[in-house]
Amino acid sequence: MTAEQAVNATPHLQGKWERGLQALRAEDRPHIRAADTRALTGSVDVDTAWMRIEPNANRWDFAIGYQHEDRTVECLYWVELHTASDNQVDVVLRKVRWLLRWLKGEGMAMDGFERDIVWVSSGRTDYTLNGPQRRSFADHGLRQTGGILRISRKRG
C-alpha cells in the first residue's frame, strides 16, 4: 500500500493527499528540506481535516511521504510545526499522544509505515526539557529538529 492509498483509506482524509508539500501551509513549507524533492511522494494536512471532528483537541499537523533510496516503501514523516518554548512542550506532548491514539484507531491504515515523529520549530527554539518530559519524548518517539526538518536521500 502506498501512503496515498493509506490516506484515502483513512476516515476524514479521503482525497486530501497532495503532491509534494502542497498540503502544508505556504509559511510552513520552508521548514522542510528534502535532499531530493522528487522523492517527496506527497503530504496530508491531518490537523485541518480533523478540525471539524475534534475542534478542541490538540491535533497533529501533517504527514509527509518520502521515498528514500535505501527503502522499498515510503517513510512517513509526522510533522508538527509549533512554537518551541518551555510553555509549549506539554502542548506538543498532548499532540503526539493524540497522534499515536489516532494511528491505533481511525488512522490505522497509516500506522504500518516506517515513520519519524518530528516537532519542527515554527520560530525560535527556546526550551529546556525536564526529566519527565525528556522521557516522554523518548517514550513517544518524538524528536525536535529546531527550525528545519532535513530529509536525506537515505534513511540509513
C-alpha positions, 0 to 999 in steps of 0.5 A, a space after each residue: 500500500 502506498 501512503 496515498 492509498 493509506 490516506 484515502 483509506 483513512 476516515 476524514 482524509 479521503 482525497 486530501 493527499 497532495 503532491 509534494 508539500 502542497 498540503 502544508 501551509 505556504 509559511 510552513 513549507 520552508 521548514 522542510 528540506 528534502 535532499 531530493 524533492 522528487 522523492 517527496 511522494 506527497 503530504 496530508 494536512 491531518 490537523 485541518 481535516 480533523 478540525 471539524 471532528 475534534 475542534 478542541 483537541 490538540 491535533 497533529 499537523 501533517 504527514 509527509 511521504 518520502 521515498 528514500 533510496 535505501 527503502 522499498 516503501 515510503 517513510 512517513 514523516 509526522 510533522 508538527 510545526 509549533 512554537 518551541 518554548 518551555 510553555 509549549 512542550 506539554 502542548 506538543 506532548 498532548 499532540 503526539 499522544 493524540 497522534 499515536 491514539 489516532 494511528 491505533 484507531 481511525 488512522 490505522 491504515 497509516 500506522 504500518 509505515 516506517 515513520 519519524 515523529 518530528 516537532 519542527 520549530 515554527 520560530 525560535 527554539 527556546 526550551 529546556 526539557 525536564 526529566 519527565 518530559 525528556 522521557 516522554 519524548 523518548 517514550 513517544 518517539 518524538 524528536 525536535 529538529 529546531 527550525 528545519 526538518 532535513 530529509 536525506 536521500 537515505 534513511 540509513 
